[in-house]
Amino acid sequence: MLRKTLSFLLPGAALGLVLAAGSAAAQAPTAAPKPGGNPIIKTKYTADPAAMVQNGTVYLYTGHDVAPAPQERYEMHEWLCFSSKDMVNWTEHPSPLKVSDFAWAKDDAWASQVIARNGKFYWYAAVEHGTIHGKAIGVAVADNPTGPFKDARGSALITNDMTKAASISWDDIDPTVIIDKKGQAYLFWGNTACYYAKLKPNMTELDGPIQTVSGLPRFTEAPWIHEHNGWYYLSFATEFPEKIAYAMSRSIEGPWEYRGLLNEIAGNSNTNHQSIIDFKGKSYFIYHNGGMDVKGSSYRRSVCIDYLYYNKDGTLKRVQMTTEGVQAAK
């Protein structure tokens, strides 16, 4: 989700890069607009989307931007959950997870992802650690997709002192998780360096060393791992302001072949964070922009959805970001 990160920026510098200052409104509209079009959620600011398909329903998990205008900073204390059976009409559920649910964490409900395994749902989330300097990744668990979730470990799964490929304190963010066809779970994450590690079947412990992904030029953050027709895809935010690029591999452990940009800078937002799913025969690219704020803001973002298309050779077509969004899936 950043917080920026290119090596030539100091830790706080990215937070000072803004596309607009002094927005006229501190809160999102409270009315219930007609569903459809982008952004898809028009009653709250949402960011860092992660979607999961379960039993004919899409569950969308997002961060919740609450920074009051004109303050230009990331302020996020909880995650939100929405569900839909058609990708257009979304139902909001009570917040199933807050930073305060991790007793060891201090603040910052940054990017996250939920995955199902053996009848339970595991939520990997980036936060600021309370006692170990830097960002950390926790894991929460629930018996159903809408929670409530609780800390599955009582401690962080990943802390900043475990990773050394980047010299910054915020490289342990933006977790994405996948279970391959053999049942092996993998966790990817990172900022300026992209890390990955195997997970044990219990989904709450690492199963081997932390490794670094190579072959991702100008990697910034926001990795997302998915599989389609025998190919693994590792998409990620690149440069700043961020675009989304991607790499492909026949093996989840690489080697990865860089294949170029997937989408351009998302309107009115310095950050770009994607989620990719298949649902009812179509593929979807879920992201955020700053379009719902009065003047646009990197700190009051909104989730959008557009279609994703594959070429015959497995490569991805460039995503066309639209205001119309997608049609109801049937």
Backbone bond lengths (Angstrom), bond angles and torsions (degrees), N, CA, C in turn:
res aa  C-N    CA-C-N  psi(-1)  N-CA   C-N-CA  omega(-1)  CA-C   N-CA-C  phi
1 M - - - 1.470 - - 1.459 110.23 -
2 L 0.911 142.05 2.54 1.418 151.57 -138.02 1.499 120.55 -13.09
3 R 1.274 86.95 -176.53 1.424 118.55 -155.58 1.471 105.69 -168.91
4 K 0.811 138.05 36.42 1.402 165.05 -135.07 1.450 115.87 -18.20
5 T 1.305 105.66 173.33 1.393 105.78 -145.72 1.454 116.57 -161.49
6 L 1.225 121.33 -16.66 1.446 116.32 178.98 1.514 108.36 -59.47
7 S 1.305 115.71 149.36 1.454 119.58 -169.53 1.516 113.16 -62.66
8 F 1.336 116.16 -22.00 1.448 116.87 -178.10 1.518 112.34 -89.04
9 L 1.334 118.73 3.60 1.453 121.43 178.08 1.513 109.34 -105.21
10 L 1.337 116.69 139.33 1.458 120.54 173.71 1.518 108.73 -72.63
11 P 1.343 118.83 161.38 1.463 121.24 -174.61 1.509 114.27 -52.36
12 G 1.289 118.89 -36.98 1.453 118.88 -177.48 1.505 113.16 -93.50
13 A 1.315 117.64 -6.16 1.448 119.27 -171.79 1.510 112.39 -65.03
14 A 1.348 115.93 -41.15 1.452 118.16 -176.72 1.504 111.35 -62.36
15 L 1.342 114.59 -33.04 1.459 117.76 -177.83 1.525 110.27 -68.13
16 G 1.291 116.30 -17.57 1.449 118.94 179.77 1.500 112.93 -92.51
17 L 1.325 118.03 -9.59 1.455 120.61 177.22 1.504 108.46 -80.20
18 V 1.300 117.48 118.90 1.453 120.26 -176.60 1.509 109.36 -135.35
19 L 1.287 114.26 152.03 1.454 119.58 176.40 1.521 111.76 -94.48
20 A 1.315 116.88 -19.29 1.453 120.44 178.74 1.504 108.41 -157.69
21 A 1.311 116.14 142.06 1.457 120.41 178.11 1.508 108.60 -123.96
22 G 1.331 115.11 152.21 1.452 119.36 175.16 1.503 113.68 73.50
23 S 1.301 119.30 46.21 1.461 120.96 177.45 1.513 109.94 -60.28
24 A 1.322 115.60 147.15 1.448 119.90 -173.84 1.513 112.95 -75.79
25 A 1.323 117.32 -18.17 1.465 118.89 -177.64 1.510 109.47 -128.65
26 A 1.337 116.43 141.08 1.460 120.93 -179.77 1.516 111.59 -95.28
27 Q 1.298 117.10 -16.28 1.455 120.51 -176.20 1.516 109.93 -121.79
28 A 1.325 115.73 151.49 1.457 120.28 175.07 1.528 108.95 -71.29
29 P 1.342 117.82 159.37 1.464 120.33 177.22 1.521 111.04 -55.66
30 T 1.313 116.44 145.09 1.460 120.83 -177.38 1.524 112.41 -101.33
31 A 1.323 117.47 -10.69 1.457 120.02 178.60 1.524 109.47 -69.49
32 A 1.313 116.60 167.81 1.456 121.38 178.63 1.522 108.69 -106.83
33 P 1.333 117.91 88.31 1.459 120.51 -176.63 1.520 111.42 -65.78
34 K 1.305 115.49 163.07 1.453 121.09 176.18 1.514 109.36 -62.46
35 P 1.346 118.02 133.69 1.462 120.10 -178.48 1.520 111.82 -65.92
36 G 1.308 115.18 157.02 1.454 121.27 178.14 1.509 111.58 110.60
37 G 1.306 116.23 150.50 1.458 121.21 179.59 1.517 111.86 83.04
38 N 1.312 115.10 169.38 1.458 121.75 178.62 1.515 111.44 -106.60
39 P 1.343 117.40 141.05 1.467 128.36 -3.29 1.532 111.51 -67.75
40 I 1.327 115.56 159.38 1.468 118.87 -175.69 1.516 112.52 -84.70
41 I 1.333 118.10 -26.73 1.463 122.83 177.30 1.525 106.85 -110.98
42 K 1.315 116.12 117.92 1.458 120.12 -172.36 1.525 112.81 -114.17
43 T 1.332 117.53 6.43 1.464 120.70 -178.47 1.522 112.97 -105.69
44 K 1.330 116.70 -14.33 1.465 121.31 178.77 1.519 108.21 -145.91
45 Y 1.319 115.84 159.38 1.454 119.80 172.53 1.523 108.56 -82.78
46 T 1.328 115.91 131.28 1.455 121.72 -176.76 1.522 109.44 -131.34
47 A 1.331 117.12 149.26 1.462 120.94 -176.40 1.514 110.26 -151.48
48 D 1.340 115.42 166.62 1.465 122.40 174.17 1.524 111.88 52.04
49 P 1.325 118.76 60.05 1.466 120.63 -174.61 1.525 112.95 -69.98
50 A 1.322 115.82 146.44 1.465 123.12 171.62 1.523 106.59 -142.56
51 A 1.318 116.53 122.23 1.465 120.45 -175.41 1.522 110.91 -113.51
52 M 1.319 115.09 151.32 1.463 122.84 178.81 1.516 108.95 -140.27
53 V 1.324 116.92 134.02 1.460 121.69 177.42 1.518 108.64 -97.96
54 Q 1.330 115.92 129.18 1.460 120.81 -177.37 1.521 109.07 -147.13
55 N 1.352 116.56 114.97 1.470 121.94 174.68 1.525 112.66 52.53
56 G 1.330 116.70 49.26 1.452 121.26 175.46 1.513 115.40 77.59
57 T 1.308 117.05 9.25 1.470 121.61 179.40 1.520 109.42 -127.25
58 V 1.319 116.16 140.20 1.458 121.39 173.17 1.522 108.24 -96.33
59 Y 1.315 116.08 127.13 1.456 122.05 174.44 1.532 107.48 -106.76
60 L 1.304 115.14 125.87 1.455 122.23 -177.72 1.523 109.14 -112.58
61 Y 1.314 116.04 122.79 1.463 122.40 179.28 1.522 107.91 -111.78
62 T 1.323 116.41 132.43 1.459 120.39 -176.49 1.524 110.43 -138.22
63 G 1.323 114.83 160.96 1.448 120.14 165.07 1.518 109.31 -77.84
64 H 1.326 116.15 170.42 1.467 120.97 -176.67 1.521 109.07 -130.94
65 D 1.326 116.03 101.24 1.467 121.08 177.74 1.522 110.16 -73.25
66 V 1.328 116.36 127.36 1.468 120.08 179.71 1.523 112.27 -131.95
67 A 1.319 118.52 14.01 1.463 119.92 179.86 1.526 110.09 -62.56
68 P 1.338 118.21 122.71 1.460 119.83 -179.11 1.531 110.98 -75.75
69 A 1.310 116.84 138.19 1.464 120.05 174.73 1.526 108.33 -67.27
70 P 1.313 120.47 146.13 1.472 125.48 3.74 1.526 113.57 -92.06
71 Q 1.310 119.02 18.35 1.462 120.29 -177.21 1.527 110.13 -70.72
72 E 1.304 116.08 124.63 1.455 122.10 -177.10 1.524 108.83 -106.52
73 R 1.314 114.83 88.37 1.454 121.56 179.06 1.518 107.95 -157.24
74 Y 1.338 117.13 161.76 1.451 120.42 173.36 1.520 108.85 -81.44
75 E 1.325 115.68 123.43 1.459 121.19 174.50 1.524 107.34 -133.36
76 M 1.325 115.43 109.05 1.457 121.39 -174.57 1.521 108.25 -145.64
77 H 1.327 117.26 124.38 1.466 121.32 -175.03 1.528 113.70 -121.17
78 E 1.332 117.49 -11.09 1.463 120.97 -176.25 1.523 109.08 -149.62
79 W 1.327 114.29 167.85 1.455 121.10 172.98 1.523 109.17 -111.62
80 L 1.317 115.87 153.60 1.457 122.05 -179.15 1.517 109.98 -114.63
81 C 1.324 115.54 158.84 1.459 121.89 -179.99 1.524 109.80 -135.38
82 F 1.325 115.93 131.41 1.459 123.18 177.52 1.535 107.47 -130.75
83 S 1.318 116.67 154.67 1.458 119.97 177.02 1.523 109.94 -136.38
84 S 1.349 113.92 153.86 1.461 119.74 -178.54 1.523 109.28 -154.44
85 K 1.318 115.76 147.64 1.458 121.03 173.73 1.519 111.90 -105.03
86 D 1.353 116.63 0.52 1.468 118.77 -178.08 1.528 114.03 -142.64
87 M 1.329 118.82 4.93 1.466 124.61 179.03 1.528 114.08 71.20
88 V 1.319 116.88 4.14 1.470 120.64 -179.67 1.521 110.94 -120.74
89 N 1.307 117.35 -47.92 1.458 122.12 179.63 1.526 108.75 -93.99
90 W 1.343 115.98 117.01 1.458 121.81 -173.68 1.516 110.97 -115.90
91 T 1.322 115.65 136.47 1.459 122.81 176.70 1.520 108.61 -107.18
92 E 1.319 117.25 127.98 1.463 120.42 177.33 1.523 109.79 -88.70
93 H 1.323 115.76 136.27 1.455 122.57 176.33 1.525 108.93 -107.99
94 P 1.325 117.92 157.94 1.466 119.24 176.65 1.524 110.45 -56.16
95 S 1.310 116.36 145.62 1.463 120.37 -178.65 1.526 109.88 -52.59
96 P 1.346 117.55 118.65 1.463 119.35 -175.50 1.524 114.36 -89.12
97 L 1.348 117.03 -6.92 1.459 119.65 -177.10 1.518 109.86 -157.26
98 K 1.335 115.29 133.76 1.452 122.59 177.53 1.526 108.85 -126.68
99 V 1.326 116.00 158.45 1.465 119.06 177.00 1.522 110.24 -56.63
100 S 1.321 117.12 -37.18 1.464 121.38 -178.00 1.525 112.51 -63.92
101 D 1.343 117.90 -14.72 1.466 120.20 176.12 1.524 111.81 -73.08
102 F 1.330 116.99 -16.43 1.455 122.17 171.57 1.529 107.34 -99.69
103 A 1.316 117.67 100.23 1.463 121.27 -173.75 1.518 112.09 -60.06
104 W 1.321 118.15 -24.83 1.461 122.76 -177.02 1.527 112.55 -87.20
105 A 1.338 117.65 -7.28 1.463 121.85 -176.07 1.524 111.43 -94.89
106 K 1.329 115.28 155.32 1.461 120.64 -177.74 1.516 111.90 -98.99
107 D 1.336 118.14 -49.61 1.458 120.86 -177.29 1.529 108.62 -173.49
108 D 1.328 115.38 -169.65 1.468 123.53 171.44 1.530 112.92 73.79
109 A 1.334 115.96 85.83 1.465 121.67 176.47 1.521 108.65 -83.75
110 W 1.318 115.48 81.86 1.457 121.47 -176.39 1.523 110.92 -88.80
111 A 1.322 117.31 -162.91 1.459 121.64 -168.92 1.527 112.88 -60.61
112 S 1.326 115.67 152.99 1.461 121.22 -172.53 1.525 109.93 -154.67
113 Q 1.326 116.19 171.39 1.463 121.28 172.55 1.523 109.35 -154.61
114 V 1.342 115.94 145.07 1.460 123.25 178.37 1.520 108.82 -113.46
115 I 1.333 116.79 140.51 1.457 122.22 177.24 1.524 108.92 -139.21
116 A 1.335 116.06 148.83 1.462 121.79 -179.38 1.522 110.23 -97.16
117 R 1.349 115.46 142.33 1.463 120.25 172.14 1.526 109.90 -157.98
118 N 1.320 115.35 128.05 1.468 122.36 174.86 1.528 112.46 52.46
119 G 1.327 115.57 43.30 1.455 120.33 175.25 1.511 115.66 80.40
120 K 1.323 117.25 2.36 1.466 120.90 176.90 1.517 109.78 -122.51
121 F 1.326 115.19 165.81 1.456 121.46 -176.64 1.516 108.89 -124.81
122 Y 1.320 115.10 127.79 1.462 121.79 -173.96 1.524 109.29 -113.98
123 W 1.326 114.79 128.35 1.462 122.14 -174.82 1.530 108.72 -114.67
124 Y 1.328 115.47 115.53 1.459 122.40 178.76 1.520 108.11 -100.68
125 A 1.330 116.97 124.42 1.459 120.97 -170.54 1.518 111.10 -138.63
126 A 1.322 115.13 142.96 1.462 121.74 178.24 1.524 109.87 -95.48
127 V 1.342 115.83 133.38 1.463 122.76 -179.06 1.528 108.70 -143.71
128 E 1.312 115.99 173.92 1.463 122.14 170.91 1.527 107.85 -91.39
129 H 1.332 115.88 125.55 1.460 119.62 -178.74 1.522 110.61 -71.80
130 G 1.331 116.36 146.44 1.458 120.76 -176.64 1.514 114.49 -78.63
131 T 1.328 118.06 -28.81 1.464 120.38 -175.41 1.522 113.37 -126.47
132 I 1.318 119.03 -24.30 1.463 122.31 177.11 1.522 107.83 -99.30
133 H 1.305 117.51 121.88 1.457 121.46 -174.37 1.524 111.39 -56.25
134 G 1.322 116.16 130.61 1.452 121.27 173.77 1.516 113.99 108.63
135 K 1.320 113.52 -178.69 1.459 120.62 178.98 1.524 110.47 -77.16
136 A 1.324 114.82 160.27 1.460 121.63 -178.49 1.521 108.65 -148.89
137 I 1.318 115.55 164.49 1.463 121.48 177.92 1.525 108.55 -119.91
138 G 1.323 115.06 125.37 1.452 121.31 175.99 1.516 110.10 -109.31
139 V 1.332 116.22 167.28 1.459 120.70 176.29 1.519 108.70 -133.32
140 A 1.327 114.88 130.16 1.457 121.82 177.69 1.525 108.44 -115.88
141 V 1.338 116.97 162.11 1.457 120.57 -175.72 1.524 109.58 -138.70
142 A 1.336 115.31 149.23 1.462 121.58 177.61 1.513 108.86 -148.37
143 D 1.327 115.56 165.82 1.459 121.22 179.31 1.521 112.83 -91.34
144 N 1.325 117.52 -9.74 1.462 120.80 176.36 1.519 109.38 -147.22
145 P 1.326 118.65 162.45 1.468 121.14 -171.99 1.524 115.09 -63.46
146 T 1.326 117.05 -25.17 1.464 119.26 -177.64 1.524 113.35 -95.95
147 G 1.324 116.28 4.77 1.452 120.03 175.24 1.526 113.49 79.05
148 P 1.344 115.10 -161.58 1.465 126.45 7.62 1.526 112.50 -73.31
149 F 1.344 115.49 150.49 1.452 122.29 178.07 1.527 109.89 -97.61
150 K 1.324 115.30 151.01 1.461 120.33 176.01 1.527 109.25 -133.17
151 D 1.301 116.24 155.02 1.460 121.87 179.44 1.531 109.20 -56.42
152 A 1.324 116.76 123.95 1.454 120.98 -175.88 1.524 113.21 -85.11
153 R 1.326 117.66 -13.29 1.459 120.87 -174.63 1.522 114.04 -123.20
154 G 1.325 116.64 -32.61 1.459 120.49 -170.83 1.512 112.45 81.17
155 S 1.327 116.29 7.76 1.461 122.74 178.13 1.524 108.06 -158.70
156 A 1.321 116.38 166.49 1.460 120.45 -179.63 1.525 110.65 -72.43
157 L 1.321 115.83 146.80 1.458 121.58 173.86 1.530 110.38 -79.87
158 I 1.329 116.29 -40.40 1.465 123.03 179.85 1.524 108.45 -128.85
159 T 1.326 117.23 131.57 1.460 122.17 174.59 1.523 109.42 -126.15
160 N 1.323 115.32 162.98 1.463 120.29 -172.84 1.526 112.95 -63.21
161 D 1.316 117.75 -27.86 1.466 119.83 -179.52 1.527 113.05 -76.08
162 M 1.348 117.40 -3.79 1.456 121.51 179.01 1.528 112.96 -91.79
163 T 1.330 117.46 -12.89 1.465 121.38 -174.33 1.519 109.86 -124.33
164 K 1.331 116.58 131.64 1.464 120.61 -173.17 1.529 113.80 -125.00
165 A 1.331 118.40 -0.53 1.465 119.58 -176.98 1.518 112.40 -69.82
166 A 1.323 117.24 -23.41 1.464 122.06 176.13 1.523 108.19 -122.11
167 S 1.323 116.57 143.85 1.464 120.79 -175.54 1.519 112.94 -92.16
168 I 1.329 117.37 8.13 1.457 121.41 -178.87 1.525 110.22 -91.74
169 S 1.325 116.53 168.25 1.464 120.94 -178.82 1.523 112.29 -96.22
170 W 1.324 117.11 -0.32 1.462 119.86 -176.95 1.541 111.32 -122.08
171 D 1.324 116.85 31.47 1.461 119.16 178.15 1.532 112.80 -84.60
172 D 1.322 118.60 -9.78 1.464 121.03 -179.85 1.526 110.43 -101.40
173 I 1.335 114.63 71.35 1.459 121.63 -177.58 1.533 109.08 -137.92
174 D 1.310 115.37 175.22 1.463 123.61 170.54 1.533 113.41 57.86
175 P 1.322 118.23 57.16 1.469 119.83 179.63 1.528 112.54 -70.27
176 T 1.319 115.23 141.69 1.468 122.31 171.67 1.518 107.18 -136.77
177 V 1.313 117.36 141.99 1.467 120.94 -171.09 1.517 110.09 -134.79
178 I 1.330 115.18 148.37 1.460 120.87 179.88 1.527 108.13 -147.54
179 I 1.332 115.82 150.73 1.466 122.01 172.74 1.523 107.06 -115.90
180 D 1.333 117.56 121.06 1.461 119.54 -176.39 1.526 110.94 -78.87
181 K 1.320 116.07 179.33 1.464 120.65 -174.34 1.520 112.80 -68.43
182 K 1.319 117.26 -17.06 1.455 121.26 176.79 1.526 112.39 -89.64
183 G 1.345 115.84 -1.63 1.454 119.96 179.32 1.512 114.79 90.39
184 Q 1.344 117.02 6.53 1.456 120.24 178.26 1.525 110.09 -85.72
185 A 1.312 116.59 127.61 1.460 121.68 178.58 1.526 109.97 -93.51
186 Y 1.331 114.87 141.76 1.463 122.22 178.05 1.525 109.37 -129.00
187 L 1.321 115.05 142.49 1.456 122.10 173.85 1.526 108.22 -115.43
188 F 1.346 116.04 127.41 1.461 122.48 173.34 1.522 107.86 -114.65
189 W 1.331 117.82 150.01 1.456 121.68 178.12 1.519 109.38 -167.72
190 G 1.344 116.91 173.63 1.452 117.76 170.76 1.508 115.87 143.42
191 N 1.326 113.54 167.07 1.456 124.10 173.14 1.528 106.66 -148.51
192 T 1.304 116.50 122.36 1.472 127.36 -172.45 1.518 112.48 66.40
193 A 1.305 119.04 -26.58 1.458 123.68 167.88 1.526 107.28 -127.09
194 C 1.338 116.11 137.97 1.463 120.42 178.98 1.525 108.66 -103.45
195 Y 1.323 116.03 119.67 1.459 122.28 -177.93 1.529 110.32 -105.96
196 Y 1.338 115.34 158.65 1.458 119.36 168.45 1.523 109.31 -151.89
197 A 1.331 114.57 157.31 1.468 121.21 178.19 1.517 108.68 -156.70
198 K 1.323 115.47 152.29 1.455 119.99 173.64 1.527 109.47 -75.84
199 L 1.331 115.54 151.39 1.457 121.97 173.83 1.516 109.65 -111.65
200 K 1.316 116.43 145.19 1.460 121.00 173.94 1.525 109.53 -68.59
201 P 1.335 118.46 161.94 1.465 120.66 -179.81 1.522 114.12 -55.79
202 N 1.344 117.19 -25.40 1.472 118.54 178.21 1.507 112.93 -74.10
203 M 1.327 117.72 -7.77 1.464 125.06 175.32 1.523 114.22 67.51
204 T 1.310 118.17 6.99 1.469 121.25 -176.92 1.523 113.05 -120.37
205 E 1.338 117.37 3.66 1.450 121.05 179.38 1.526 109.85 -137.14
206 L 1.325 116.77 148.11 1.447 120.77 173.74 1.525 109.35 -73.03
207 D 1.320 115.32 147.51 1.457 121.44 -179.99 1.533 108.38 -121.95
208 G 1.311 115.89 65.56 1.454 120.54 -178.39 1.511 111.31 127.85
209 P 1.336 116.76 -179.32 1.462 120.84 -174.80 1.520 113.33 -73.81
210 I 1.310 115.35 156.96 1.462 122.18 171.61 1.525 108.08 -78.02
211 Q 1.327 116.62 130.21 1.455 121.84 -179.27 1.527 110.21 -121.08
212 T 1.318 115.79 162.88 1.456 121.93 -178.17 1.519 109.84 -111.56
213 V 1.315 116.77 134.48 1.458 122.65 179.27 1.524 109.17 -81.42
214 S 1.305 116.75 132.73 1.457 121.59 174.58 1.523 109.06 -108.25
215 G 1.320 116.52 165.79 1.454 121.20 177.15 1.510 114.85 86.56
216 L 1.339 117.50 19.26 1.472 121.75 178.37 1.524 108.52 -117.44
217 P 1.316 118.98 84.34 1.465 120.62 -176.36 1.524 112.21 -62.79
218 R 1.313 115.13 137.78 1.471 122.57 176.68 1.530 111.41 57.35
219 F 1.324 116.51 36.53 1.464 120.78 176.50 1.526 109.92 -65.00
220 T 1.323 115.31 127.56 1.461 120.50 176.88 1.523 110.52 -105.41
221 E 1.339 116.87 -60.16 1.471 121.23 -176.46 1.520 109.38 -172.82
222 A 1.345 116.21 -163.22 1.473 123.69 172.33 1.519 114.25 55.50
223 P 1.341 119.43 49.72 1.468 118.24 173.36 1.524 110.72 -66.98
224 W 1.326 116.56 145.97 1.462 123.14 172.33 1.520 106.97 -139.18
225 I 1.321 116.78 124.92 1.452 121.77 -176.97 1.521 109.30 -108.92
226 H 1.349 117.33 130.52 1.456 120.36 174.08 1.522 109.77 -149.55
227 E 1.334 115.54 164.53 1.460 122.39 -179.38 1.519 109.72 -121.80
228 H 1.336 115.64 144.03 1.471 120.32 178.32 1.526 108.50 -154.34
229 N 1.326 116.16 120.02 1.467 122.22 176.14 1.530 113.44 50.70
230 G 1.321 115.55 45.21 1.447 119.79 174.46 1.512 115.87 85.87
231 W 1.314 117.10 -3.45 1.468 121.99 176.25 1.525 109.92 -106.72
232 Y 1.328 115.77 141.65 1.455 120.95 168.30 1.517 108.44 -98.50
233 Y 1.331 114.96 139.95 1.461 121.90 -179.11 1.523 108.67 -122.14
234 L 1.306 115.94 129.91 1.457 121.95 175.05 1.525 107.19 -119.02
235 S 1.328 115.21 100.40 1.462 120.06 177.97 1.519 108.59 -96.46
236 F 1.340 116.10 156.57 1.456 119.33 -173.49 1.523 110.52 -163.86
237 A 1.330 115.05 157.27 1.461 121.09 175.53 1.522 108.89 -78.53
238 T 1.328 114.84 138.14 1.459 120.32 -178.04 1.519 110.54 -131.19
239 E 1.336 116.09 142.81 1.466 124.08 178.05 1.531 110.24 62.79
240 F 1.344 115.71 -168.02 1.471 120.50 -179.75 1.519 109.80 -159.74
241 P 1.342 119.97 124.34 1.463 126.70 -1.29 1.532 110.82 -55.52
242 E 1.320 114.39 154.27 1.452 119.49 -166.34 1.524 114.28 -87.20
243 K 1.340 113.93 138.12 1.454 123.55 165.94 1.538 106.52 -109.89
244 I 1.322 117.39 170.27 1.459 121.11 174.93 1.527 108.94 -109.63
245 A 1.325 115.94 127.02 1.458 123.08 175.37 1.526 108.11 -116.83
246 Y 1.345 116.31 175.02 1.465 117.59 179.34 1.515 110.98 -152.89
247 A 1.337 113.84 159.42 1.459 123.12 174.64 1.523 108.04 -131.58
248 M 1.349 116.14 159.76 1.461 121.95 -177.83 1.525 110.15 -127.97
249 S 1.328 114.81 153.02 1.460 120.11 176.34 1.518 109.47 -158.30
250 R 1.345 115.80 151.63 1.460 119.84 173.01 1.525 110.73 -81.98
251 S 1.334 116.44 -13.75 1.461 121.58 179.88 1.517 109.69 -124.38
252 I 1.319 115.78 138.94 1.458 119.37 -178.83 1.526 111.72 -66.13
253 E 1.317 117.15 -20.11 1.458 121.06 178.54 1.530 112.14 -96.68
254 G 1.335 116.25 10.67 1.445 121.14 177.16 1.518 112.75 85.38
255 P 1.357 116.74 -175.68 1.465 126.44 7.85 1.529 111.98 -72.70
256 W 1.326 114.95 151.38 1.453 122.32 -178.57 1.532 109.92 -99.95
257 E 1.326 115.51 136.47 1.462 121.34 176.58 1.520 109.18 -107.91
258 Y 1.309 115.78 117.90 1.464 121.17 179.98 1.527 109.43 -66.69
259 R 1.352 117.01 132.36 1.460 120.89 -177.01 1.516 114.16 -120.52
260 G 1.320 118.77 5.90 1.462 120.24 173.27 1.509 114.29 104.06
261 L 1.322 114.94 -165.90 1.460 121.63 -175.09 1.524 111.21 -79.63
262 L 1.324 114.74 146.36 1.458 122.21 176.32 1.522 111.22 -108.14
263 N 1.343 116.88 -40.00 1.466 118.20 170.20 1.521 109.90 -147.51
264 E 1.308 114.60 163.23 1.459 121.33 -177.35 1.522 110.79 -88.73
265 I 1.323 115.98 -174.26 1.461 121.55 178.68 1.528 108.99 -57.65
266 A 1.321 116.36 129.56 1.463 121.03 178.68 1.528 109.24 -77.02
267 G 1.314 117.25 133.64 1.456 121.65 -171.09 1.512 114.66 -52.04
268 N 1.333 115.73 130.06 1.461 123.47 173.42 1.525 113.13 61.72
269 S 1.322 118.33 28.27 1.460 120.57 177.98 1.520 109.19 -144.05
270 N 1.316 115.89 128.89 1.460 119.71 176.41 1.518 111.71 -71.29
271 T 1.333 117.43 -29.08 1.456 121.04 -178.77 1.526 110.46 -97.74
272 N 1.320 114.69 161.85 1.455 122.12 -178.35 1.524 105.85 -147.59
273 H 1.301 117.75 124.58 1.464 120.38 -175.99 1.518 108.47 -141.56
274 Q 1.346 117.06 125.45 1.458 122.07 -169.66 1.514 112.95 -116.27
275 S 1.332 113.30 157.19 1.463 123.41 170.85 1.517 106.25 -138.62
276 I 1.328 117.31 137.77 1.461 121.32 -175.92 1.526 108.94 -127.23
277 I 1.334 116.44 126.81 1.465 120.89 179.44 1.522 110.06 -140.50
278 D 1.333 115.91 161.20 1.458 123.97 167.46 1.520 107.66 -108.27
279 F 1.338 115.95 138.50 1.460 119.80 -178.52 1.518 108.96 -153.91
280 K 1.337 116.13 122.50 1.456 122.72 177.27 1.525 112.02 50.95
281 G 1.334 115.37 45.32 1.458 120.47 172.25 1.509 116.49 84.94
282 K 1.325 117.78 2.31 1.464 120.84 178.32 1.532 109.68 -127.95
283 S 1.318 115.03 158.14 1.456 121.10 178.44 1.521 109.01 -109.09
284 Y 1.328 115.34 143.81 1.456 121.18 -173.02 1.530 110.96 -129.60
285 F 1.323 113.96 141.94 1.464 122.78 175.66 1.528 106.73 -113.51
286 I 1.323 116.02 115.18 1.463 122.29 -175.58 1.527 107.96 -110.55
287 Y 1.311 117.69 132.41 1.467 121.35 -172.62 1.524 108.88 -152.25
288 H 1.318 117.15 -177.78 1.465 119.55 174.07 1.524 110.27 -127.81
289 N 1.319 114.17 155.92 1.467 120.75 170.34 1.524 108.28 -139.06
290 G 1.322 116.37 -175.63 1.460 120.66 179.38 1.513 112.11 -107.75
291 G 1.327 116.81 27.27 1.454 121.10 -169.29 1.508 116.53 -75.15
292 M 1.330 119.58 -19.23 1.468 119.46 -175.93 1.522 112.44 -87.76
293 D 1.321 117.36 -20.05 1.456 119.56 176.91 1.533 108.63 -69.11
294 V 1.319 117.23 151.71 1.464 121.36 -172.49 1.524 111.50 -56.04
295 K 1.324 116.70 -45.26 1.455 120.19 -179.24 1.520 112.37 -112.17
296 G 1.323 116.77 0.98 1.454 120.68 -176.75 1.512 110.53 87.62
297 S 1.317 117.25 134.82 1.452 120.25 -177.54 1.515 110.70 -155.67
298 S 1.319 116.47 141.15 1.457 121.42 173.68 1.519 111.91 -74.29
299 Y 1.319 117.43 -7.26 1.464 121.62 -174.15 1.521 112.34 -114.66
300 R 1.314 117.10 0.93 1.460 122.82 173.95 1.526 106.02 -138.35
301 R 1.331 114.11 85.44 1.460 120.92 -169.19 1.521 112.02 -103.71
302 S 1.327 115.55 169.66 1.457 121.20 -176.19 1.522 110.30 -143.91
303 V 1.329 116.14 137.76 1.462 121.85 -177.12 1.528 110.80 -80.22
304 C 1.326 115.13 138.75 1.464 123.30 178.95 1.530 109.25 -130.06
305 I 1.331 116.04 161.87 1.464 121.48 178.15 1.518 109.77 -137.36
306 D 1.332 116.36 132.69 1.462 122.66 170.83 1.518 108.86 -136.39
307 Y 1.321 115.65 167.18 1.455 120.40 -178.10 1.527 111.38 -75.30
308 L 1.339 114.60 150.13 1.458 122.31 173.98 1.524 107.65 -118.11
309 Y 1.350 116.34 136.47 1.456 120.81 -178.16 1.530 110.57 -125.60
310 Y 1.347 114.63 141.25 1.460 122.30 178.35 1.523 109.78 -103.26
311 N 1.325 116.02 140.13 1.456 120.58 170.45 1.523 109.92 -79.53
312 K 1.340 117.81 167.81 1.455 121.69 -177.74 1.524 112.27 -62.09
313 D 1.336 117.02 -29.11 1.465 120.00 -179.48 1.525 113.00 -86.73
314 G 1.319 116.31 5.68 1.454 120.94 178.92 1.504 114.96 93.89
315 T 1.310 118.23 -14.20 1.469 120.43 177.54 1.524 109.29 -68.71
316 L 1.323 115.37 163.37 1.455 121.50 -175.43 1.523 111.04 -103.47
317 K 1.308 115.77 139.65 1.456 120.08 173.57 1.528 109.36 -78.22
318 R 1.308 116.49 149.32 1.460 120.70 178.01 1.528 109.79 -60.53
319 V 1.321 116.11 132.58 1.465 120.77 -179.14 1.517 110.06 -73.41
320 Q 1.313 114.98 133.70 1.459 120.69 175.19 1.529 108.26 -97.56
321 M 1.322 116.81 112.56 1.460 121.47 179.52 1.526 108.88 -80.89
322 T 1.334 116.46 130.56 1.454 121.00 -174.49 1.521 111.26 -131.29
323 T 1.324 115.33 162.12 1.465 120.24 170.16 1.534 110.89 -86.03
324 E 1.352 116.81 -22.94 1.457 120.19 -179.02 1.519 111.90 -73.83
325 G 1.326 117.42 -30.44 1.453 120.31 -178.71 1.525 112.08 72.04
326 V 1.330 116.37 -145.81 1.472 120.77 -175.53 1.524 110.75 -111.89
327 Q 1.313 114.75 162.96 1.461 121.66 175.74 1.522 109.95 -87.39
328 A 1.313 116.42 159.96 1.455 120.52 179.84 1.522 110.31 -61.81
329 A 1.321 116.90 128.23 1.458 122.23 179.39 1.527 109.48 -76.82
330 K 1.310 115.82 140.67 1.470 120.55 -178.20 1.520 110.41 -124.71
